Amino acid sequence: LKPNQKVMVIVDEISGAGMPSVNAFGGCEPILEMRVVKGDPMQMEEGGIEEPCNTGTSVQTEVWNEQSDPKWKDCLKLKDAVNAADMHLQAILWDWNQTSNTGLADTSLTLTNALAGIEYAPQSKAKKNSFLWTLRNLFDQEATTSSTVKCSVTWVPMFKYTIEITRAQRLPKLPGSGQPDGSVEVRLRFGDPTKDIGFRADLGKDCLWSSRTRTINNSTHPEWNQKFELVAPGEIDLFLELLLWVQDLSEPIGHSILDMDDINELPPGLDPMPQLTKFSTIPGTKEVTGVAKAQVRFSVKHELVFG
């Protein structure tokens, strides 16, 4: 982990105890917010919790509506954290309200301490640091008891990916359509595409990013030479999927897949890695004659991102 490197901080396995009783009929409806902030919130008035946050530096759990101590199932991902000495990880306990949430308690520690000892391992789940925090009372500063929060914290690097789709060869001709009009859709997604049954036009949250080349008409050997750049976290179970589209069909006729773990385990900043792979039929879709002979040439480069 390098100074000023951008990372995604992941907080999960979150639970709480000793929630304050602040509502008219007792208890509270707790939400836990995690923030990455510059400066020590413990030295700020009321932790600075009413200050607005930038996108990617704040995320919160769902509200816990049960009477028991909260055990949130959320996995909180802070995608715009910078590993700097003055950055802190802050936990804020809120009481949910239809109009405006009420800040109840908070605590913080330096981001350096939160991530200490964790090495990035793209081929396996990252080690986690576990914490039990006693929160500072903000709502009732004369309270004699304090709420506690347990959670696990880890990180993965944010990478800048450069993907170049160079060309394809041996695209199949569709019956009655003449030479193919070809394009390639590029997706960075979670989950092995070979496990899908049928083409998923909308991946929802499983798709981190997608784009598409221009269409080259009347060619079995189209050349695109198109570059795409994006910033995304180097998480496990991330795949690059190239989808081959021809004519005006309602679904692609094939795909080619790259496990991004194979890219992320390489030293960042290397020259682009050229790839020449075959297309295959997407599971659960109709096979097009000749698609197995089609190939695509592309390259992928990844670099660290600094803030």
VMD Tcl script that draws the C-alpha trace (Angstrom):
set ca {
  {0.00 0.00 0.00}
  {1.65 3.20 -1.21}
  {1.31 6.77 0.10}
  {-1.60 8.65 -1.53}
  {-2.75 5.48 -3.31}
  {-6.48 5.30 -3.99}
  {-8.17 2.24 -2.52}
  {-11.62 0.88 -1.89}
  {-12.22 0.31 1.82}
  {-14.59 -2.59 2.56}
  {-16.45 -2.81 5.88}
  {-18.63 -5.83 6.67}
  {-19.61 -8.28 9.43}
  {-21.18 -5.29 11.19}
  {-23.11 -5.55 14.45}
  {-23.94 -3.29 17.36}
  {-24.85 -3.48 21.04}
  {-26.15 -1.10 23.68}
  {-28.18 1.01 21.27}
  {-29.50 4.17 22.99}
  {-33.18 4.62 23.74}
  {-34.16 7.89 22.09}
  {-37.61 7.36 20.56}
  {-40.90 8.26 22.26}
  {-41.73 4.60 22.87}
  {-38.15 3.57 23.61}
  {-35.32 2.16 21.55}
  {-34.08 3.48 18.21}
  {-33.95 2.50 14.54}
  {-30.20 2.43 14.00}
  {-28.22 3.04 10.83}
  {-24.43 2.82 10.73}
  {-22.62 5.16 8.34}
  {-18.95 4.74 7.46}
  {-16.96 7.70 6.16}
  {-13.42 8.40 5.03}
  {-12.64 11.95 6.11}
  {-9.65 14.28 6.13}
  {-8.69 15.25 9.68}
  {-9.58 13.64 13.00}
  {-13.36 13.71 13.61}
  {-12.74 13.22 17.31}
  {-11.27 16.73 17.33}
  {-14.24 18.23 15.41}
  {-17.40 19.64 16.90}
  {-19.87 16.75 17.13}
  {-17.58 14.77 14.88}
  {-18.44 16.94 11.87}
  {-21.28 14.52 11.13}
  {-23.52 17.22 9.63}
  {-20.89 18.12 7.04}
  {-21.63 16.87 3.48}
  {-19.47 14.06 2.05}
  {-18.13 13.55 -1.43}
  {-19.41 10.63 -3.49}
  {-17.42 7.50 -2.73}
  {-16.34 8.61 0.74}
  {-19.55 7.75 2.60}
  {-21.87 4.75 2.65}
  {-24.37 3.41 5.17}
  {-26.26 0.31 6.19}
  {-29.96 -0.27 5.86}
  {-32.05 0.71 8.87}
  {-32.37 -2.02 11.52}
  {-36.06 -2.31 12.47}
  {-35.97 -5.29 14.80}
  {-36.01 -5.05 18.58}
  {-32.78 -7.01 19.02}
  {-29.25 -5.63 18.81}
  {-28.47 -4.87 15.16}
  {-26.65 -7.35 12.98}
  {-26.45 -5.62 9.64}
  {-25.97 -7.78 6.54}
  {-24.61 -4.89 4.47}
  {-21.16 -4.87 2.91}
  {-20.11 -1.22 2.80}
  {-17.69 -0.14 0.07}
  {-15.94 3.24 0.14}
  {-14.58 3.60 -3.39}
  {-12.73 6.90 -3.15}
  {-10.41 6.52 -0.16}
  {-6.85 7.86 -0.27}
  {-4.10 6.27 1.83}
  {-2.76 9.43 3.47}
  {-1.60 10.16 7.02}
  {-4.41 12.64 7.72}
  {-7.25 10.40 6.48}
  {-9.54 8.79 9.05}
  {-12.20 6.07 8.99}
  {-15.24 7.31 10.91}
  {-18.21 5.27 12.13}
  {-21.43 7.22 12.80}
  {-24.53 5.79 14.47}
  {-27.79 7.40 13.33}
  {-31.40 7.03 14.43}
  {-33.57 6.77 11.31}
  {-36.41 9.25 10.87}
  {-38.70 9.89 7.93}
  {-37.70 13.54 7.72}
  {-34.13 13.68 9.03}
  {-31.88 11.18 10.78}
  {-30.52 12.01 14.22}
  {-26.83 11.55 14.98}
  {-26.36 9.42 18.09}
  {-22.70 8.47 18.42}
  {-19.42 8.14 16.55}
  {-15.78 7.07 16.67}
  {-12.81 7.13 14.33}
  {-9.29 5.88 13.75}
  {-6.65 6.65 11.17}
  {-7.05 4.89 7.87}
  {-3.46 3.70 8.22}
  {-4.34 1.87 11.44}
  {-7.58 0.51 10.01}
  {-5.72 -1.15 7.11}
  {-2.50 -2.06 8.92}
  {-0.97 -5.42 8.02}
  {-3.30 -6.23 5.11}
  {-1.62 -7.17 1.83}
  {-3.51 -7.20 -1.45}
  {-4.02 -10.74 -2.77}
  {-5.96 -10.74 -6.07}
  {-6.34 -14.52 -6.24}
  {-7.92 -14.91 -2.81}
  {-10.13 -13.10 -0.35}
  {-8.22 -10.40 1.49}
  {-7.31 -10.64 5.14}
  {-9.52 -8.52 7.38}
  {-8.85 -6.48 10.49}
  {-11.54 -6.90 13.16}
  {-12.56 -4.09 15.49}
  {-14.75 -3.55 18.56}
  {-15.40 0.15 18.92}
  {-16.91 2.00 21.86}
  {-18.72 5.00 20.43}
  {-18.67 8.56 21.74}
  {-22.14 9.80 22.71}
  {-23.29 12.76 20.61}
  {-27.04 12.84 21.30}
  {-26.87 12.56 25.10}
  {-23.42 13.58 26.24}
  {-24.33 12.91 29.90}
  {-25.21 9.28 29.24}
  {-23.38 6.81 31.48}
  {-23.44 3.95 28.97}
  {-22.06 3.76 25.43}
  {-22.98 1.89 22.30}
  {-20.50 -0.50 20.71}
  {-19.95 -1.59 17.13}
  {-18.11 -4.66 15.82}
  {-16.95 -4.87 12.22}
  {-14.27 -6.12 9.85}
  {-12.24 -3.85 7.56}
  {-10.12 -4.59 4.49}
  {-9.14 -2.93 1.20}
  {-8.42 -3.48 -2.48}
  {-6.61 -1.09 -4.85}
  {-8.40 1.10 -7.34}
  {-6.98 0.41 -10.80}
  {-7.08 2.39 -13.99}
  {-7.73 -0.16 -16.74}
  {-6.94 0.51 -20.41}
  {-8.67 -1.97 -22.72}
  {-8.00 -1.92 -26.44}
  {-10.15 -3.91 -28.85}
  {-7.90 -4.28 -31.89}
  {-9.59 -6.57 -34.39}
  {-11.43 -9.82 -34.98}
  {-11.11 -12.52 -37.58}
  {-13.28 -15.23 -39.13}
  {-16.59 -13.72 -38.06}
  {-19.38 -16.03 -39.26}
  {-21.74 -15.08 -42.07}
  {-25.39 -15.34 -41.10}
  {-27.70 -17.13 -43.56}
  {-29.29 -14.64 -45.92}
  {-27.39 -11.67 -44.46}
  {-24.21 -11.52 -46.52}
  {-21.03 -10.27 -44.86}
  {-21.36 -9.60 -41.10}
  {-21.70 -6.14 -39.56}
  {-19.70 -6.62 -36.36}
  {-19.15 -4.85 -33.05}
  {-17.88 -5.87 -29.62}
  {-19.52 -4.97 -26.32}
  {-17.05 -4.81 -23.42}
  {-18.19 -5.52 -19.87}
  {-16.37 -5.49 -16.55}
  {-18.56 -7.61 -14.35}
  {-18.83 -9.80 -11.29}
  {-19.42 -13.52 -11.65}
  {-18.15 -16.05 -14.16}
  {-20.18 -15.51 -17.38}
  {-19.97 -19.23 -18.17}
  {-22.24 -19.84 -15.17}
  {-25.02 -17.69 -16.66}
  {-27.92 -19.42 -18.37}
  {-28.82 -17.28 -21.35}
  {-27.73 -13.77 -22.23}
  {-28.25 -11.22 -19.46}
  {-28.98 -7.90 -21.13}
  {-29.13 -6.13 -17.76}
  {-26.58 -7.28 -15.19}
  {-27.68 -4.72 -12.61}
  {-25.14 -4.28 -9.81}
  {-23.09 -7.18 -11.22}
  {-21.90 -4.90 -14.04}
  {-19.30 -2.33 -12.97}
  {-18.84 -0.84 -16.43}
  {-19.70 -1.46 -20.08}
  {-19.09 0.11 -23.48}
  {-19.12 -0.92 -27.13}
  {-17.02 -0.50 -30.24}
  {-18.36 1.08 -33.39}
  {-19.87 -1.28 -35.96}
  {-17.72 -2.35 -38.93}
  {-19.97 -3.26 -41.85}
  {-19.51 -6.06 -44.37}
  {-16.35 -7.61 -42.93}
  {-15.38 -11.02 -41.55}
  {-12.08 -9.45 -40.37}
  {-13.08 -6.09 -38.80}
  {-10.48 -3.74 -37.31}
  {-11.62 -1.39 -34.55}
  {-8.41 -0.25 -32.75}
  {-10.57 1.32 -30.04}
  {-9.35 2.08 -26.52}
  {-11.49 2.26 -23.41}
  {-10.35 3.61 -20.04}
  {-12.04 3.12 -16.69}
  {-11.27 3.11 -12.97}
  {-12.53 0.17 -10.92}
  {-11.62 -1.73 -7.75}
  {-9.41 -4.81 -8.10}
  {-11.90 -7.13 -6.44}
  {-11.95 -10.91 -6.59}
  {-14.48 -12.63 -8.91}
  {-14.18 -9.87 -11.53}
  {-14.31 -10.79 -15.22}
  {-13.86 -9.01 -18.54}
  {-16.51 -10.22 -20.99}
  {-16.33 -9.41 -24.70}
  {-19.67 -9.92 -26.47}
  {-19.77 -10.33 -30.25}
  {-22.70 -8.61 -31.95}
  {-23.54 -8.96 -35.67}
  {-26.32 -7.43 -37.78}
  {-29.32 -6.31 -35.71}
  {-29.80 -9.46 -33.66}
  {-31.47 -9.21 -30.27}
  {-28.57 -10.93 -28.50}
  {-24.85 -11.47 -29.12}
  {-23.78 -14.59 -30.98}
  {-20.78 -15.33 -28.77}
  {-18.49 -14.13 -26.00}
  {-14.87 -14.27 -24.88}
  {-13.91 -14.12 -21.21}
  {-10.85 -13.00 -19.22}
  {-10.54 -13.57 -15.47}
  {-9.28 -10.20 -14.17}
  {-7.40 -11.93 -11.35}
  {-4.88 -12.92 -14.04}
  {-4.34 -9.22 -14.83}
  {-4.46 -7.90 -11.28}
  {-1.80 -10.28 -9.99}
  {0.73 -8.76 -12.43}
  {2.81 -5.74 -11.35}
  {0.79 -2.60 -12.19}
  {2.09 -0.40 -14.98}
  {3.42 -3.11 -17.30}
  {2.94 -2.70 -21.03}
  {-0.48 -3.88 -22.24}
  {-0.93 -7.64 -22.30}
  {-1.98 -8.70 -25.86}
  {-4.60 -11.44 -25.99}
  {-5.91 -13.52 -28.89}
  {-8.86 -15.63 -27.85}
  {-11.74 -17.45 -29.47}
  {-15.39 -16.64 -29.10}
  {-17.73 -19.29 -27.78}
  {-21.49 -19.63 -27.66}
  {-23.12 -18.07 -24.60}
  {-24.65 -20.85 -22.47}
  {-28.39 -21.13 -23.06}
  {-28.38 -19.29 -26.40}
  {-28.72 -20.64 -29.93}
  {-25.40 -21.67 -31.47}
  {-24.44 -19.86 -34.66}
  {-22.51 -21.95 -37.19}
  {-18.87 -20.85 -37.33}
  {-18.78 -18.77 -34.16}
  {-16.24 -21.13 -32.57}
  {-13.75 -20.20 -35.32}
  {-14.07 -16.46 -34.67}
  {-11.26 -14.81 -32.72}
  {-10.70 -11.41 -31.13}
  {-7.40 -9.62 -30.48}
  {-7.35 -7.21 -27.56}
  {-5.08 -5.96 -24.77}
  {-5.47 -4.95 -21.14}
  {-3.27 -2.71 -19.00}
  {-3.76 -1.80 -15.34}
  {-2.17 0.96 -13.28}
  {-2.43 2.17 -9.70}
  {-4.46 5.31 -9.07}
  {-3.27 8.09 -6.78}
  {-5.24 10.90 -5.20}
}
mol new
graphics top color blue
foreach p $ca { graphics top sphere $p radius 0.5 }
foreach p [lrange $ca 0 end-1] q [lrange $ca 1 end] { graphics top cylinder $p $q radius 0.2 }
display resetview
